[in-house]
Amino acid sequence: MLGQKLKAFIVLGDTYKPSKELKDELKRFLIAQIADYKVPSGIEFVSSIQKSDREKILRKKILVFEFGSISSRTTQAFTATSSR
């Protein structure tokens, strides 16, 4: 959707430490591998990502984490773009 930015939430393995250098390295890797418009504009390292009992990522929980609260309009836009 126009006006939205892509952001990646990444859970690092035990051998990695969050750093600006690692973010830059990930961006360089993604730029070399995928189309420019698919490269996230932001990268955030998190300790875990909540999943359902079927191991699916709970996307609404990510929105609440990012924005503090979510409106029904935001939820509808997010659901519409993520289900494609």
N, C-alpha and C positions, 0 to 999 in steps of 0.2 A: 504494500500500500504506500501511496505517496505520503511523505512526511514522517514516516517511521524509520527508525534506525535499528539495525541489527546489532545485537549484543550477545557475546558468548559468555556463558558461565561455565567455568572449567574446574573440575576437581583434580588436583594434582596427585600423582603417586608419591609414595614416601620418600623417594630419592630426589624429588624436586622441591625447590623453595620458590615462593612467589617473588617475582622481581620485574622491574621494567625491561630488563634485558630479555627475559623469557617472553614477555608480551611481544616485544619487537621481533624476536625470533619466530614466534608463532605467526605473526602477521606476515612476515617475509615468506614463510612456508606456504601460507594460504594464498598469498598473491601469486606465487609460482604455480599453484595447483588448480585454482578455481577462478571463475570469472570475477572481475573486479566488483561487480554489484553484489556478489555473494559473500564478500569478505566482511566480517563484522567490524563496525566502526569502534566498538568497545569490547574489551576483554576484562572479565573479572574472575579472580580466583576465589572459590568458595570451598568450605570444608566438606560439604555434602549437598546433594540435591535430593529433595524428597521424591519418593516414587510410590506408586500405588501398590496394592498387593499383587498386581499382575506385572510389576516392574516397569510400568510406564511412568514417564516424568510427569509430575503434577504441575502443569504449566501455570495454572492460576496461582499456585504458591510462589512461583518465581515472580509473577507480576506483583503480588503483595510484598514480597521481599524487596523488589526494585522500587516500587512507588509508595509503599506504606499502606495504601488501600487502593481498591480498584472500583471503577464505576461499571455499570452494566454495558455502557457503550464501549469502553476499553475491552471488556471481556468478549463482547461480540466481535469486535475487530480482530482481536488476537485469535479467537477460535476460528474465524473465517480464513485468516491467512495461514494458520498452523495446520489446518486440516487438508491442505492441498498436496 
